[in-house]
Amino acid sequence: MTTKSSKKILGLITARGGSKRVPRKNINEFLGKPLLAWSIETGKQSGVFDRFVLTTEDQEIAEVGKKYGIEVPFMRPAEYAQDMSKSFDAIRHAYEWLRDNENYVADYIILLEPTGLGRQPFHIREVAELIQKEDIDSLMGVTELAGVFHPHKVMERKEGGVLVRHYEDKLIRETEKRNQDYSKLYFTNSAIYAFKPANFYGAHPSLWGDRVYGYVMDEKYAIDIDTVEDWVLAELKMKRLLDEK
């Protein structure tokens, strides 16, 4: 069953060819198919996009994208695909290319990064429903931070090996709280983002605008790949998700 809103939603995947830590990671085989394919298939299964587009400067990545059924109506300019390039520029370019060349003007963009592949079709549908109902400028998928990593538990090792609390530079004296007693904090899990294109053209152009909504996702869906070690762990986590289906 598809879920289409009255607002036009552009599904966008960003995938450049110049990965350094894991070379060619976007099209390397991940559990039997290219990493990129997982996000394409999940996006298509969600049924919420008016257009679903891949932006890349790499011809091989473009061909893999087409094989798995995503649109590649343009090639990303090389200037937006360098090591120091910002996601903002690539995303704005995609929006403007579709607007100027095909008269397609999206009300929102939902971004799926290939390396944040833990999200499921129902996550995308829920985000699309939030976009329809809530007055938000942007959204990011977040996961609760484990209490053991709470900032109040972070320590510095001073001269002579003495530990002090980083946030107040005091010696460790009082009894530690239990992990569950700390306030809930969240980290960006890289699984899903959404933006109003209007944010790109405000007084302070950005992806985010003023109201950024935190879409909370279970830790098991927080899969992200930045290193070779991450890749191995991601395969283990994804296998567990597949076994649950």
N, C-alpha and C positions, 0 to 999 in steps of 0.2 A: 504493500500500500504506500503510495507516495503522499507527501505532505507539501503542498505548495501554498505559499502565503501571497497576499496581495502585493507585497513588496518584492521587487526584483532582487534575487540573490545570485550573485556571481560566486561560483565555487572556483577557487584558485589554488594551484599547486606551484610552488617555486622550487626549481631544481637546476642548479648550475653544475657545470662539468668539472670545476676546478677544486674539488675537495682535496685537502692536503693530508689530514690525519688518516682518513680512510679513502684512498684513491678510488674514484669512480663509484663511490658508495651508492649513489642514487639508482644505478642500474646493476649493481652487483647482486648475485643470487642470494635471496634471503628465504629460507625454508621453501625452496623450489621455484621461486619466481623473482623477478627483479624487485628490489626494495620499493621502487616507485609504484609498482603495480598494486601493492597493498592499499595505498592511499587512494589510488584511482578507483579500485573496486569498492572500497568502503564509501567513497563519495557518491558513486553511482547508485549504490544500494540504498542510500539515504533517501533519494528521490526528491530532494528539496531545491535543487539548483535549476535556475532558468538557463544558465550557461555554465559549463565546467571546462576550465581552460588551464593549460600548462604554460608557464613562462620559463623558457630556457634559452641559453645562447648556444647549446650543444646539439649538433645534428643527431648524434646517436641517441641521446636522451629523448629528443623530439620523436624519433622513430619508435622507440619503445613506448612512449606515451600514446602515440597514435594506435599502435598495436593493441593496447589495452583499452582504447575507446575514449580517450580524452581529446578535446580540441587543442590544436596547436596552430592558431590562425596567424601567428607572427613569430619571429625569432627575437629574443631579447637583445637589445644593443649590448655590445661587449663592455661598454663603460659601466653598465649596471650589473656586471657579472664578475667583478674582480674580488680579490681577497678582502679588500677594505670597503667594498660596496655595501650600501645599506639596503635592508629589505624594503624600507620605505620607498626608495627610488624604483625598484623593480615592480612593486605593487601598484604604485601610482602610474607607472608607464603602462602596465597592463590595462588598468581602468581607462586611461586616456586613449590608448590605441583602439579599444573597442568602442569607445564613445565617438571618436573622430572618424574612424574608418568604417564602422558597421552600425553606427547610430544606436548602439546598445548602451543604455545608461543604467547601471546597477544602483539600487538603493542601499545595499549592503554587500560586503565581500566577506565570505567565510574562507579563511586560509587554512590549508592542510599542508604541513611540512612533511616531506617523505620520511624524515627520521623520527617523527613523533607518531609512530604508527599504532599506538595502543588504542586509539579512539575507535569506537564502533558506530555503525549507522544510527543507532538510537541516540548517541551523543549529538550527532549532527542535527538530527530532527529536533531534539530538545533545544539546541542553540537557535535553530530557525524559529521555533515557537517563542523563545525569549525575545528575539529580534522583533517579532511581530507585535508582542504585547507590551514590552517595556521601553521606556524612554532612556536608551543607553547610547553612548557614543561609540563604545567598543567593548569587547569581551575577550577574556583569555581563560583557557582551561587551567585550573589550579588543583593541587592536591595538598592535603593537610601534611604539615611538617611533623615528623616524629618528635616527641618530646625530648628525646636524647640530643637532638640538634637545635633545641631552643637557644636563641642568642644569650639568654641569661646563664646558660651552662657553658658557654665558650670561655676558654681560659687562655692566658698568655703565660709563657715561661720566661721569667725574668732572670737577671744575673744570679748565678749560683743555683739555678734550677728551681727557684721559688715560683709557685703558681699563684696568679692573681686572676680575679674575674676581669674579663676584657671590658665589659660594659661600664664598670665603675672603678677599675684599677684597685680593688681591695683584696686583701688576703682571704683565702678560703677558710672561713671559721665556722659559720652556722651550718646546721644540718641541711643537706640538700632536700629540696622538694621532690616528691614523686613525679615522674614524667607526666602522668595524667593530670597533675595539678597546675601545670603551666597553661597560659592562655593559648588558644588555637591560632596557629600561624600557617601560612600557605606558601607554596612555591609554584612558579610557572612550570607546567609539565610538558609544554611544547606540543600538546596533542591537537589543540584547536584554538583559533583566534577568529574574531569578527570585527569589522570596521565599517563605519560610515564614511564613504568617500568625501563627504563634506569636511571631515577632519583634515584632509590634505590641503585645504585652501583657507584655513582660518588665520587668525593673527599670528599663531604659533603653529605652523604646519607640522603635522605628525600623523601617525597611525591612530593615536589614542583619543584625542579630544579631552573633555573634562570628566566625563562619567565612564569609568572603566568597570565593567561588571565581572565579578569572579565566578566562573562556572565551575563548581566543585565536582571533581571526579575521584573515584576510588583509586587507591595507590596501585592496584594491579593493572590499571590502564596507563599508568605513567611510565611509558617506555620511550626512551630517547637515545639516539646514537650519535656520539661525537668522537669516540675512539674505537680501536679494535676490541678492547676489553668490553666496551659498551655493547658491541655487536654480539658477542658471545652471550652476555646476560640477556640481551633483548630477545634472542632466539629462544632461550629457556622460558622467559616470561610469556612470549607469544604462544609457545607450545601449550602452556598451561591454559591460556585463554581459549585456544582452539579445542582443548580437551573438555572445556566446560560447555561447549555448544552441543 
